[in-house]
Amino acid sequence: MQKLDISAEVVVYAKLPRGFSIPTPVGSYNPDWAISFKENSVKHVYFIAETKGTMSSLQLKEIENVKIKCAKKFFKKITLEPVKYDVVNSYEKLMQIVKV
């Protein structure tokens, strides 16, 4: 969060409230963050992040993995310019995904 505060590419970010949920076949899913980047500075202007302490899918519960897979499909289909959704465990990982 501190790195998002000082990032030149980030316009705004917000912790998504519990009320923001995506319906999945295995129950509602609540992603963690919405991040908007400066246009032309990154390849994905709108990003939804799920933050995890580990990137190992082996350490996530199976139901959590299913919800994440459903969220990826959901965000690909909701807009003409898709919102990028991914799981990240650091600011550096986030920037690897969005950098041009």
ChimeraX attribute file (.defattr): number of C-alpha atoms within 10 A of each C-alpha:
attribute: neighborCount
match mode: 1-to-1
recipient: residues
	/A:1	12
	/A:2	7
	/A:3	11
	/A:4	14
	/A:5	11
	/A:6	9
	/A:7	13
	/A:8	11
	/A:9	17
	/A:10	18
	/A:11	14
	/A:12	13
	/A:13	17
	/A:14	12
	/A:15	13
	/A:16	16
	/A:17	11
	/A:18	10
	/A:19	7
	/A:20	11
	/A:21	14
	/A:22	15
	/A:23	13
	/A:24	15
	/A:25	9
	/A:26	11
	/A:27	12
	/A:28	11
	/A:29	19
	/A:30	17
	/A:31	22
	/A:32	17
	/A:33	17
	/A:34	18
	/A:35	19
	/A:36	17
	/A:37	20
	/A:38	15
	/A:39	13
	/A:40	11
	/A:41	14
	/A:42	17
	/A:43	14
	/A:44	21
	/A:45	21
	/A:46	20
	/A:47	21
	/A:48	23
	/A:49	20
	/A:50	17
	/A:51	17
	/A:52	13
	/A:53	9
	/A:54	13
	/A:55	13
	/A:56	8
	/A:57	10
	/A:58	9
	/A:59	10
	/A:60	12
	/A:61	9
	/A:62	11
	/A:63	11
	/A:64	14
	/A:65	14
	/A:66	15
	/A:67	20
	/A:68	20
	/A:69	13
	/A:70	17
	/A:71	22
	/A:72	16
	/A:73	11
	/A:74	17
	/A:75	18
	/A:76	14
	/A:77	11
	/A:78	10
	/A:79	9
	/A:80	7
	/A:81	12
	/A:82	15
	/A:83	20
	/A:84	19
	/A:85	23
	/A:86	18
	/A:87	19
	/A:88	19
	/A:89	14
	/A:90	15
	/A:91	14
	/A:92	10
	/A:93	11
	/A:94	16
	/A:95	13
	/A:96	11
	/A:97	17
	/A:98	16
	/A:99	13
	/A:100	10
